[in-house]
Amino acid sequence: GLVGSEMCIRDRIRSELEELSGLADYLVLAALGYASDATRDRFAAKYFGDSEPPPLLVLAMGKLGGHELNFSSDIDLVLLFPDDAHDAATVQPYYVRLAQYLIKLLNEPSSDGFVYRTDTRLRPFGGAGPLAIGLSAFESYLVANGRDWERYAYVKARLLNAPEYEDAVYREILTPYVYRGYLDFGVIDALRQLKRSIRREVLRRDMDQNLKLGSGGIREIEFIVQSHQLIRGGTDASLRGRSLLDTLPRLASDRLLSDTDVAALEAAYCCLRIAENRLQALADQQTHSLPEDPQLLARLALACNQSTQELHDTLARHRDNVEALFSGVVTDDDVSDVQTSILNAWNSGAVDEIDIGLPESVSAAVIAVLRRLRDGSTYARMDELARTRLAVVVSMTLERLSGDELADVLLERILPVYEAICRRSAYLALIGENETALENLLLLARRSARLCAQLAERPLLLDELLDARIID
C-alpha cells in the first residue's frame, strides 16, 4: 500500500511492475514459439526452401518495454524481421502470417479468456502499415518518415527475443534515431507541442479522477523524465534507460533536476502506480480513474492501507507536486512584441517593413542583408521546419541588435553562418532554444570577422558556443 517508508514503497512497486512485465515477456515468447513452429511447418518451404527462417523480432513498447506493466495493461508490440539474407518483399508475407498468428494467440478471447490485449498500431505507418516489416524498411521509415512522437515512444523499446540481433536493432537503428549525438535542442519545440496537447486533453475532458491522464498524473511524470532523455541522451548515455525509476536518480546526478524534485517525482510515481495497480485489480479492468462509488473507493483505500480521506489527501499532495514540476518543463517562452513584429514581417516576406530603431543608412544596409537571405536560393530549398527555426533565429538576432549602429556589420558577419546551417536545422534549433549560444555568437561577431568566417566554414564549431570558456 501507500503506507511505509519511501524506499519500501519504491521497492514494492518496482517488484510488482517487474514481475507483471516478466510474466508478459514469458507468455509473449511462449506464444511466439508456438506460432513460429506452426507457421514454419506450413509455409517455410515456400518462402525459404531448405534454409531455416530467421526469427520474427518482437519489440516491446510502452510500459512493457520499460518493465512497468500494470495489473491489467494491454501490451504494445512492433514486429520486425531480418532481411539481410533474403529479399524482404519476397519473405514479408511469411512474417505477416506469423505475426497474425501471434497476435491471435495473445489477443483473441476463448472460453478461458484472453492472454493480453495487444496493440500493434505503433508500427511504421500505424494501422495502414504491414503487421511485420523488415529491418531495412524499418530504418528507412524512421529516417524519412519518423515523427517526433515516435522518437518519444521508442525511448522504451525493448527487444524480447533473438539477442543476436540487438546490435542491428539498437546500435544501427534505434539509438541513432532516438538519441542524437549532440544536445538536441531541435526536439524541444516538438516536446513543447506534445506538452500543449497533454494540457488540452486535461482541459477538454473531466480528468480530475484519472491517475494516469489527469493533471499531475503518471503521464506528466513520464513526460518530465523522457523530455530530459531526448534532449540530453545523445551526449549522456546514462540517460538512455527504459525504466523511469532507474532514470530519475540520474537526472539529479546530472544536475538536470534537484535532489528534492527527483525525490518528489519518485514518491509521486510510486504512489500513483500502486494506487493504479490496486484499482485495476478490483475488477481486472484497464481503468485509471478513481471509482465514483463510495464502497469501491473505500475498498481501493483499504487496499492501499489508508482511509478514504487519507488516500484522497495523499494523491492530491503528490499530484500537486507533479503539476508544479510539469509546468516548468520546456516552457512556452514569452515572445516580445518586437520579436513578434519581426517574425510576422519575415514570414510574410515583407522584410522592408522590419524596423529595429536604426539610422536610415544602417537600416537600409540591414534590410539588404536580410533580403539576400530571405530571397536567396538557400532559403528556397529549405523545408518548412528549417524555415520556422530560421525565422525564430532571425527575429531573436534582430531584437538583440535593435538600436545597435553596428547592426549591419554584425549581420554581414553572421549571415554566412546562418546560410551554412540552414540545411542543418538542428543548429538553428540550438541557437533558437539557447540564448547563451546566440549571445556568444553575437559577441564573436563583434570581436572578429575571421572567427565568424571559420564558423561558417565549420558549423560543427557551433556546439562550442554553449561553453563560456570559448569567449575567454
C-alpha positions as CSV (number, residue, x, y, z in Angstrom):
1,G,0.0,0.0,0.0
2,L,0.9,3.7,0.3
3,V,1.9,3.4,4.0
4,G,5.5,2.8,4.8
5,S,8.9,4.3,4.1
6,E,9.5,5.7,0.7
7,M,12.2,3.1,0.0
8,C,9.9,0.3,1.0
9,I,7.1,1.7,-1.2
10,R,9.5,2.1,-4.2
11,D,10.8,-1.4,-3.8
12,R,7.3,-2.8,-3.6
13,I,6.0,-1.1,-6.8
14,R,9.3,-1.9,-8.7
15,S,8.9,-5.5,-7.7
16,E,5.2,-5.6,-8.8
17,L,5.9,-3.9,-12.1
18,E,8.9,-6.1,-12.9
19,E,7.0,-9.3,-12.0
20,L,4.0,-8.3,-14.1
21,S,6.3,-7.5,-17.0
22,G,8.3,-10.6,-16.6
23,L,5.1,-12.7,-16.8
24,A,4.1,-10.9,-20.0
25,D,7.6,-11.5,-21.5
26,Y,7.3,-15.2,-20.8
27,L,3.8,-15.5,-22.2
28,V,4.5,-13.5,-25.4
29,L,7.6,-15.6,-26.0
30,A,5.7,-18.8,-25.4
31,A,3.0,-17.7,-27.9
32,L,5.8,-16.7,-30.3
33,G,7.4,-20.1,-30.1
34,Y,4.1,-21.9,-30.8
35,A,3.2,-19.6,-33.6
36,S,6.7,-19.9,-35.1
37,D,6.6,-23.7,-35.1
38,A,3.2,-23.8,-36.7
39,T,4.0,-21.2,-39.4
40,R,7.4,-22.8,-40.2
41,D,5.8,-26.3,-40.6
42,R,3.2,-25.0,-43.1
43,F,4.9,-22.2,-45.0
44,A,8.7,-22.1,-44.5
45,A,9.5,-24.3,-47.5
46,K,7.5,-22.0,-49.8
47,Y,9.5,-18.9,-48.8
48,F,12.9,-20.2,-47.6
49,G,13.3,-23.6,-49.3
50,D,15.6,-25.8,-47.2
51,S,17.0,-22.9,-45.1
52,E,15.8,-22.0,-41.6
53,P,13.7,-18.8,-41.4
54,P,15.2,-16.1,-39.3
55,P,13.1,-15.3,-36.3
56,L,10.4,-12.7,-36.0
57,L,11.7,-9.9,-33.8
58,V,9.3,-8.7,-31.1
59,L,9.9,-5.2,-29.9
60,A,8.1,-4.4,-26.7
61,M,7.0,-0.8,-26.4
62,G,5.5,1.4,-23.7
63,K,5.1,0.0,-20.2
64,L,6.1,-3.5,-21.2
65,G,9.3,-2.1,-22.8
66,G,10.2,-0.3,-19.6
67,H,9.4,-3.3,-17.3
68,E,6.5,-1.2,-16.0
69,L,3.4,-3.2,-16.9
70,N,0.2,-2.6,-14.9
71,F,-2.0,-5.3,-13.4
72,S,-4.5,-5.1,-16.3
73,S,-2.5,-3.4,-19.1
74,D,-2.6,-4.0,-22.8
75,I,0.8,-4.6,-24.5
76,D,2.2,-2.6,-27.3
77,L,4.4,-4.5,-29.8
78,V,6.3,-3.7,-33.0
79,L,7.1,-6.7,-35.1
80,L,10.2,-6.8,-37.3
81,F,12.2,-9.4,-39.3
82,P,15.8,-9.7,-40.5
83,D,16.2,-9.1,-44.2
84,D,19.9,-9.3,-44.8
85,A,19.9,-12.8,-46.2
86,H,16.5,-12.8,-48.0
87,D,14.6,-10.4,-50.2
88,A,12.3,-8.5,-47.8
89,A,9.4,-8.2,-50.3
90,T,9.6,-11.9,-51.0
91,V,9.5,-13.2,-47.4
92,Q,7.3,-10.5,-45.9
93,P,4.1,-12.5,-46.4
94,Y,5.6,-15.3,-44.3
95,Y,6.3,-12.9,-41.4
96,V,2.9,-11.2,-41.7
97,R,1.2,-14.7,-41.4
98,L,3.4,-15.4,-38.3
99,A,2.6,-12.0,-36.8
100,Q,-1.1,-12.5,-37.3
101,Y,-1.0,-15.9,-35.6
102,L,1.0,-14.5,-32.7
103,I,-1.5,-11.6,-32.2
104,K,-4.4,-14.1,-32.4
105,L,-2.9,-16.3,-29.7
106,L,-2.5,-13.3,-27.4
107,N,-5.5,-11.2,-28.2
108,E,-8.4,-13.5,-29.2
109,P,-10.8,-14.4,-26.4
110,S,-11.5,-18.0,-25.7
111,S,-13.6,-19.9,-23.1
112,D,-10.7,-19.3,-20.8
113,G,-10.5,-15.6,-21.5
114,F,-7.5,-13.9,-23.3
115,V,-3.8,-13.5,-22.6
116,Y,-3.2,-9.8,-23.3
117,R,-5.0,-7.1,-25.3
118,T,-2.4,-6.5,-27.9
119,D,-1.8,-3.2,-29.8
120,T,0.4,-3.0,-32.8
121,R,-0.5,0.5,-34.0
122,L,2.9,1.9,-33.1
123,R,4.4,0.2,-36.1
124,P,5.5,2.2,-39.1
125,F,2.6,3.9,-40.8
126,G,0.3,2.7,-38.0
127,G,-2.7,0.6,-38.8
128,A,-2.2,1.2,-42.5
129,G,1.3,-0.4,-42.5
130,P,2.2,-4.1,-42.7
131,L,2.0,-6.0,-39.5
132,A,5.6,-7.1,-39.8
133,I,8.3,-5.0,-41.5
134,G,12.0,-5.8,-42.5
135,L,14.8,-4.1,-40.6
136,S,16.0,-2.2,-43.6
137,A,12.5,-0.8,-44.3
138,F,12.1,0.0,-40.6
139,E,15.3,2.0,-40.6
140,S,14.3,3.8,-43.8
141,Y,10.9,4.7,-42.4
142,L,12.4,6.2,-39.2
143,V,14.9,8.3,-41.2
144,A,12.5,9.5,-43.8
145,N,9.1,9.5,-42.1
146,G,9.7,9.1,-38.4
147,R,7.8,11.7,-36.4
148,D,8.8,13.4,-33.1
149,W,6.3,11.5,-31.0
150,E,7.8,8.2,-32.4
151,R,11.2,9.2,-31.0
152,Y,9.5,9.7,-27.7
153,A,7.8,6.3,-27.9
154,Y,11.0,4.4,-28.9
155,V,12.8,5.5,-25.7
156,K,11.2,2.5,-24.0
157,A,11.6,0.0,-26.9
158,R,13.0,-3.4,-25.8
159,L,13.8,-6.5,-27.9
160,L,12.2,-9.5,-26.2
161,N,13.9,-12.2,-28.2
162,A,16.8,-13.0,-30.6
163,P,19.6,-11.2,-28.7
164,E,21.9,-11.8,-31.7
165,Y,20.0,-9.0,-33.5
166,E,20.4,-6.5,-30.7
167,D,23.2,-4.6,-32.5
168,A,21.2,-4.4,-35.7
169,V,18.1,-3.1,-33.8
170,Y,19.7,-0.8,-31.2
171,R,23.2,0.3,-32.3
172,E,22.4,0.6,-36.0
173,I,18.8,1.8,-36.0
174,L,17.1,2.9,-32.7
175,T,19.9,4.6,-30.8
176,P,20.9,6.9,-33.6
177,Y,17.3,7.7,-34.3
178,V,16.2,8.4,-30.7
179,Y,19.3,9.9,-29.3
180,R,21.1,12.5,-31.4
181,G,24.9,12.9,-31.0
182,Y,24.5,16.4,-29.7
183,L,22.4,18.4,-27.2
184,D,19.2,18.0,-29.1
185,F,17.6,21.4,-28.8
186,G,15.7,20.6,-32.0
187,V,13.3,18.3,-30.2
188,I,12.3,21.0,-27.7
189,D,9.6,22.5,-29.9
190,A,8.2,19.1,-30.6
191,L,8.1,18.4,-26.8
192,R,6.5,21.8,-26.3
193,Q,3.7,20.8,-28.7
194,L,3.3,17.5,-27.1
195,K,3.0,19.2,-23.7
196,R,0.4,21.5,-25.1
197,S,-1.6,18.5,-26.4
198,I,-1.4,16.9,-22.9
199,R,-2.7,20.2,-21.4
200,R,-5.6,20.4,-24.0
201,E,-6.7,16.9,-23.3
202,V,-6.7,17.5,-19.5
203,L,-8.8,20.7,-20.0
204,R,-11.1,19.1,-22.6
205,R,-12.1,16.1,-20.6
206,D,-13.1,15.6,-17.0
207,M,-9.7,14.1,-15.8
208,D,-9.8,15.1,-12.1
209,Q,-10.1,11.4,-11.1
210,N,-7.7,10.0,-13.7
211,L,-4.4,8.8,-12.1
212,K,-2.7,8.5,-15.5
213,L,-4.0,11.2,-17.8
214,G,-5.2,13.8,-15.3
215,S,-3.3,16.9,-14.1
216,G,-0.3,15.8,-12.1
217,G,-0.7,12.2,-13.2
218,I,1.6,9.4,-14.3
219,R,1.8,10.7,-17.9
220,E,3.2,14.0,-16.8
221,I,5.9,12.3,-14.7
222,E,6.8,10.2,-17.8
223,F,6.9,13.4,-19.9
224,I,9.3,15.2,-17.5
225,V,11.7,12.3,-17.5
226,Q,11.6,11.4,-21.2
227,S,12.0,15.0,-22.2
228,H,15.3,15.2,-20.5
229,Q,16.3,11.8,-22.0
230,L,15.5,13.0,-25.5
231,I,17.3,16.4,-25.1
232,R,20.4,15.1,-23.3
233,G,20.6,11.4,-24.1
234,G,22.7,11.9,-27.2
235,T,25.6,13.2,-25.2
236,D,25.0,11.3,-21.9
237,A,24.5,7.5,-22.4
238,S,23.5,7.1,-18.8
239,L,20.1,8.7,-19.5
240,R,19.1,6.1,-22.1
241,G,17.4,3.8,-19.7
242,R,13.9,2.4,-20.3
243,S,12.8,2.3,-16.7
244,L,11.6,5.6,-15.2
245,L,12.7,4.6,-11.7
246,D,16.2,3.8,-12.9
247,T,16.5,7.0,-14.9
248,L,15.1,9.5,-12.4
249,P,18.1,9.5,-10.0
250,R,20.5,10.0,-12.9
251,L,18.7,13.3,-13.7
252,A,19.7,14.5,-10.2
253,S,23.3,13.4,-10.6
254,D,23.5,15.2,-13.9
255,R,22.0,18.3,-12.3
256,L,19.0,18.4,-14.6
257,L,16.7,18.2,-11.6
258,S,17.3,19.0,-8.0
259,D,17.5,16.2,-5.5
260,T,14.3,17.5,-3.9
261,D,12.5,17.4,-7.3
262,V,13.7,13.9,-8.1
263,A,12.5,12.7,-4.6
264,A,9.1,14.3,-5.2
265,L,8.7,12.7,-8.6
266,E,9.8,9.3,-7.4
267,A,7.4,9.4,-4.4
268,A,4.5,10.6,-6.6
269,Y,5.2,7.9,-9.3
270,C,5.3,5.1,-6.8
271,C,2.2,6.3,-5.0
272,L,0.2,6.7,-8.3
273,R,1.3,3.4,-9.7
274,I,0.5,1.5,-6.5
275,A,-3.0,3.1,-6.5
276,E,-3.4,2.4,-10.2
277,N,-2.5,-1.3,-9.8
278,R,-4.8,-1.8,-6.9
279,L,-7.6,0.0,-8.8
280,Q,-7.2,-2.3,-11.8
281,A,-7.1,-5.4,-9.5
282,L,-10.5,-4.5,-8.1
283,A,-12.3,-5.8,-11.3
284,D,-9.4,-6.7,-13.7
285,Q,-10.3,-3.7,-15.8
286,Q,-7.9,-1.4,-17.7
287,T,-9.0,1.7,-15.9
288,H,-7.1,4.7,-14.5
289,S,-10.0,6.7,-12.9
290,L,-10.8,6.6,-9.2
291,P,-14.3,5.0,-8.7
292,E,-17.2,7.2,-8.0
293,D,-19.0,4.5,-6.0
294,P,-18.1,5.2,-2.3
295,Q,-17.9,1.5,-1.5
296,L,-15.4,0.8,-4.3
297,L,-13.4,3.8,-3.3
298,A,-13.3,2.6,0.3
299,R,-12.1,-0.8,-1.0
300,L,-9.3,0.9,-3.0
301,A,-8.2,2.9,0.0
302,L,-8.2,-0.3,2.1
303,A,-6.0,-2.0,-0.5
304,C,-3.6,1.0,-0.2
305,N,-3.6,0.7,3.7
306,Q,-5.3,4.1,4.0
307,S,-8.7,5.6,4.8
308,T,-10.7,7.1,2.0
309,Q,-9.7,10.6,3.2
310,E,-6.1,9.7,3.6
311,L,-6.0,8.3,0.1
312,H,-7.6,11.5,-1.3
313,D,-5.1,13.7,0.6
314,T,-2.0,11.6,-0.4
315,L,-2.9,11.6,-4.1
316,A,-3.7,15.3,-4.1
317,R,-0.4,16.2,-2.5
318,H,1.6,14.1,-4.9
319,R,-0.3,15.3,-8.0
320,D,0.1,19.0,-6.9
321,N,3.9,18.4,-6.8
322,V,4.0,16.8,-10.2
323,E,1.8,19.5,-11.7
324,A,4.2,22.2,-10.5
325,L,7.2,20.4,-11.9
326,F,5.4,19.6,-15.2
327,S,4.6,23.3,-15.7
328,G,8.3,24.1,-15.6
329,V,9.4,21.7,-18.3
330,V,10.0,23.0,-21.9
331,T,8.1,26.1,-21.1
332,D,6.5,28.4,-23.7
333,D,8.9,31.3,-23.6
334,D,7.3,34.8,-23.7
335,V,7.8,36.4,-27.1
336,S,8.2,40.2,-27.0
337,D,6.1,42.5,-29.2
338,V,9.3,43.5,-31.1
339,Q,10.1,39.9,-31.9
340,T,6.5,39.1,-32.9
341,S,6.6,42.1,-35.3
342,I,9.9,40.9,-36.8
343,L,8.6,37.3,-37.2
344,N,5.4,38.5,-38.9
345,A,7.3,40.7,-41.4
346,W,9.9,37.9,-42.1
347,N,7.3,35.1,-42.6
348,S,5.2,37.3,-44.9
349,G,8.3,38.2,-47.0
350,A,7.8,41.9,-46.1
351,V,11.4,42.3,-45.0
352,D,11.4,46.0,-45.9
353,E,8.9,46.6,-43.1
354,I,11.3,45.4,-40.3
355,D,12.2,48.3,-38.0
356,I,14.7,47.9,-35.2
357,G,15.3,51.5,-34.4
358,L,18.4,52.2,-36.5
359,P,19.6,55.2,-38.5
360,E,18.3,55.2,-42.1
361,S,21.6,54.3,-43.7
362,V,22.3,51.4,-41.3
363,S,18.7,50.2,-41.6
364,A,18.9,50.1,-45.4
365,A,22.1,48.0,-45.1
366,V,20.4,45.6,-42.7
367,I,17.4,45.2,-44.9
368,A,19.7,44.5,-47.9
369,V,21.4,41.7,-45.9
370,L,18.1,40.2,-44.8
371,R,16.7,40.4,-48.3
372,R,19.7,38.5,-49.6
373,L,19.0,35.6,-47.2
374,R,15.2,35.7,-47.4
375,D,15.1,35.7,-51.3
376,G,18.2,33.5,-51.8
377,S,18.4,30.0,-53.3
378,T,19.3,28.5,-49.9
379,Y,16.0,29.7,-48.3
380,A,14.0,28.4,-51.3
381,R,15.4,24.9,-50.8
382,M,14.7,24.7,-47.1
383,D,11.9,22.6,-45.7
384,E,9.1,24.1,-43.5
385,L,10.7,23.0,-40.2
386,A,14.0,24.6,-41.1
387,R,12.3,27.9,-42.2
388,T,10.4,28.0,-39.0
389,R,13.6,27.7,-37.0
390,L,15.4,30.2,-39.1
391,A,12.6,32.7,-38.6
392,V,13.0,32.4,-34.8
393,V,16.7,32.8,-35.0
394,V,16.5,35.9,-37.3
395,S,13.8,37.5,-35.1
396,M,15.9,36.9,-31.9
397,T,19.0,38.2,-33.6
398,L,17.4,41.4,-34.8
399,E,15.8,42.0,-31.4
400,R,19.2,41.9,-29.8
401,L,20.6,44.2,-32.5
402,S,17.8,46.8,-32.0
403,G,19.4,50.2,-31.8
404,D,22.9,48.9,-32.4
405,E,24.6,51.1,-35.0
406,L,26.9,48.2,-35.9
407,A,23.9,46.0,-36.8
408,D,24.7,45.9,-40.5
409,V,28.3,45.0,-39.9
410,L,27.4,42.2,-37.4
411,L,24.7,40.8,-39.7
412,E,27.2,40.7,-42.6
413,R,29.4,38.6,-40.4
414,I,26.6,36.3,-39.1
415,L,24.7,35.9,-42.3
416,P,27.2,33.4,-43.8
417,V,26.9,31.3,-40.6
418,Y,23.1,31.2,-40.8
419,E,23.3,30.3,-44.5
420,A,25.8,27.5,-43.7
421,I,23.5,25.9,-41.2
422,C,20.1,26.4,-43.0
423,R,20.4,22.8,-44.2
424,R,21.3,21.6,-40.7
425,S,18.3,22.9,-38.9
426,A,19.3,21.2,-35.6
427,Y,21.9,24.0,-35.4
428,L,19.2,26.6,-35.9
429,A,17.3,25.0,-33.1
430,L,20.4,25.1,-30.9
431,I,20.7,28.9,-31.4
432,G,16.9,29.5,-31.2
433,E,16.4,27.5,-28.0
434,N,19.6,28.6,-26.2
435,E,20.1,32.3,-25.5
436,T,23.7,31.7,-24.4
437,A,24.6,30.3,-27.8
438,L,23.1,33.4,-29.6
439,E,24.8,35.8,-27.2
440,N,28.1,34.1,-27.7
441,L,27.7,34.2,-31.5
442,L,26.9,37.9,-31.4
443,L,29.9,38.5,-29.2
444,L,32.2,36.6,-31.5
445,A,30.8,38.6,-34.5
446,R,31.5,41.8,-32.7
447,R,35.1,40.8,-31.9
448,S,36.2,39.1,-35.1
449,A,35.1,38.7,-38.7
450,R,37.6,35.9,-39.1
451,L,36.1,33.8,-36.3
452,C,32.6,34.1,-37.9
453,A,34.1,33.0,-41.2
454,Q,35.5,29.9,-39.5
455,L,32.1,29.1,-38.1
456,A,30.6,29.4,-41.5
457,E,33.2,27.0,-42.9
458,R,32.9,24.6,-40.0
459,P,29.3,24.7,-38.5
460,L,30.3,21.9,-36.1
461,L,32.1,24.5,-34.1
462,L,28.7,25.9,-33.1
463,D,28.5,23.2,-30.4
464,E,31.3,25.1,-28.6
465,L,29.2,28.2,-28.3
466,L,27.5,26.7,-25.2
467,D,30.8,26.8,-23.4
468,A,31.6,30.1,-21.9
469,R,35.3,29.3,-21.9
470,I,35.5,29.8,-25.7
471,I,34.7,33.5,-25.2
472,D,37.5,33.8,-22.7
